[in-house]
Amino acid sequence: MAQFDTLRQPATDEVVTHSYVRDIPLKSGKTLALVTLDNGKDHTRPNTLGPTSLLQFASVLDEQMTRAKAGEIQGLAVTGKPFILAAGADLSKVSEIPDRATGKEMAQLGHYALGKLGEFSVPTFVFINGLALGGGVEIPLNADYRTIDRSVPALALPEVFLGIIPGWGGAWLLPNLIGIENALKVIIENPLKNNRMLGGQEAFELGIADAIFEPANFLEDSLKWADGVITGTIKVKRPHEPGKIERTVKWPIAIDLAEKMVSDRIGKIALSPYRALELLKAARNTDKKTGFEAEDNALADLISGDQFRASIYAFTLVQKRAKRPAGAPDKALAKPVTKVGVIGAGLMARQFALLFVRRLRVPVIITDLDQGRVDEGVAYIQLEIASLLKKGRISADESNRLRALVSGTTNKADFADCDWVIEAIFEELEAKQNVFADVEQYISPKAILATNTSSLSVEQIAAKLKHPERVVGFHFFNPVAIMPLIEVVKTSKTTDEALSTAMVTAAQLRKNAVITKDTPGFVVNRILAKVLGEAMHAVDTGTPFEVVEESTRPFGLPMTPFELLELVGLKVGAHVLDTHHTAFPDRFFESANLHKLADLGHIFERDSKGKIKGIDKKAREIVTGGSAPMTAKQLQTRIEDGLADEIHRMLEDKVVEAAEDVDLCLILGAGYPFQMGGATPYLDRVGASERAFGDTFHHPVIRGVQ
């Protein structure tokens, strides 16, 4: 087709997924043409669909259509190379699209190529033999029938997570196949749950596949099943396919509920969920052609917009930069960790101990001031292990092994053979100094000491030690089991051996680690302190709580500053602000009112289920008296400029190596949405970087095209 001439230009850097065809003689005597997608790489480089791959796929299907009409084949099936069907569009190519028109052409090409599976004169099948993401799910959706391998580890439509929509048929085909409620789960809910994936069994139960088979004989069983469908001996039933009642009654209600859920969870800034909801709503009573055209336009709008470019930037950070941390020393320098000691038995310490024992599978010993607290800590860990067993997350044998590895003591001498000791006590410098000085008497000079401090100087924490060079910051984020970031803090004395051990240990814990300089707040808390400090200063000077909340909504953050303060704890928040004010009094505010709010214990009035009803009257009374209120727009600009200035100072001071590391920390440690790309792309786009320091963080600026 002439309309794809732009996309037909040679793409020397595209890893082409080829479409290989072979005829399969079926037991019935029929012939099925089997198309295997394969990019020639191993499992670490999944099949992707760039322009050349799609055009080749379309050409192969055209040839098979001709054969079907001539009676040479009685069916066609598509499958993938071992363990992989396809990981969807080649995002590196999509992100290079220069304008909206080319973006629309890419959407149309996907519909043109994959849509051919629905135009054959014989039945078409897709055998989902492994990983299927995005366009890799839309391939089977465009076919007549689908089978799935029960062992498939990941099937998903993650587009909304990446700032776009399922644009090669998914937004129209899926709800009309499995019903609106199931489609909303796959297209909206799962991407917003940190891009949750479906396994093979769950995908089958949702109705995405018509049959499910075991991995050992998946291809053989799929061919046998397809033979039955072709000959009519197997009749396919689809219990989830929407009927008249669902279309007239349940469909609009489900859309309304989903829209409210999205609004409550992430606000109105992210565009992709709402565009997806529009398409899903329209899929109730439009034909395929109309649905596909609507997808073309929505995808073109989003591909050319700011949020998709920021999402691809964020995706690249998480997929690539996080796996190759800047400044990390040689892994060969890392010392093996064969036993872990945890100082403290409070909630954070218990979470550390559980994570270390689960991931490292080594003995973990916890300690505290009295045996009662130690026993409570050990009991908590044992209960959590039992809970994992009950949920089927671990086996009975594994549960027994993990339980046997956990112990508690009040005798620091029991830490003598620990290779790694981490403290998790309250944020008080002298207390942390003293526990390290105490435990150093008993441990090997080669053992690593780690502190989970969130804002204190790691070097000062190590000040009373004989071997301060073995100390690193190892700052987790709460909840420990879920949040993927660890800030690994290097002091001026930290050895490469200690730093390497920390980085390797973080990886073994399945966390992403970013190395930071020893500076107040490191990265995440310094940024949060800037936002929270400006928010409290605005309230202190007369700006209503609601106006402050409105001022930060354009940032697309997962919660408002005051919701965040209540989440981390008002006393903790006040301590963080005080720490930063002490370090940088000209740029960070302290707030006496925040300490008063901490004494009150809350800012919001909530109902019995914990839902926010409004600002508490007593909280309003505490902050009355300010005489210089700001508008939401004035405060928004002030916060933007302050953030740009602070991040620029952090980079000048080598807190981290690059702006990308700041954004990686904010995405993984503070829940900044992919659609914003962290902080720096947004600050560049709104002009804050230019206003603050006369330049931009990125060259060129990460923004959409028209």
Secondary structure, DSSP 8 states (H G I E B T S, - for coil): -GGGTTTTS--TT----EEEEEEEE-TTS-EEEEEEEE-SS-TTS---B-HHHHHHHHHHHHHHHHHHHTTS-SEEEEEESTTEEE--B-HHHHTT--SHHHHHHHHHHHHHHHHGGGS-SS-EEEEE-SEEETHHHHHHHHSSEEEEETT---EE--GGGGTS--TTTHHHHHHHHH-HHHHHIIIIIHHHTTS--B-HHHHHHHTS-SEEE-GGGHHHHHHHHHHHHHHTSS----TTS--HHIIIIIHHHHHHHHHHHHHHHH-S--SHHHHHHHHHHHTTS--HHHHHHHHHHHHHHHHTSHHHHHHHHHHHHHHTGGGS-TT---GGG------EEEE--SHHHHHHHHHHHHHH-S-EEEE-SSHHHHHHHHHHHHHHHHHHHHTTSS-HHHHHHHHHHEEEES-GGGGTT-SEEEE---S-HHHHHHHHHHHHTTS-TT-EEEE--SSS-HHHHTTT-S-GGGEEEEE--SSTTT--EEEEEE-SS--HHHHHHHHHHHHHTT-EEEEEES-TTTTHHHHHHHHHHHHHHHHHTT--HHHHHHHHGGGT-SS-HHHHHHHH-HHHHHHHHHHHHHH-TTT----HHHHHHHHHT-SEEE-TTS-EEEE-HHHHHHHTT------HHHHHHHHHHHHHHHHHHHHHTTSSSSHHHHHHHHHHHS---GGGTSSHHHHHHTTHHHHHHSS-SSSS------
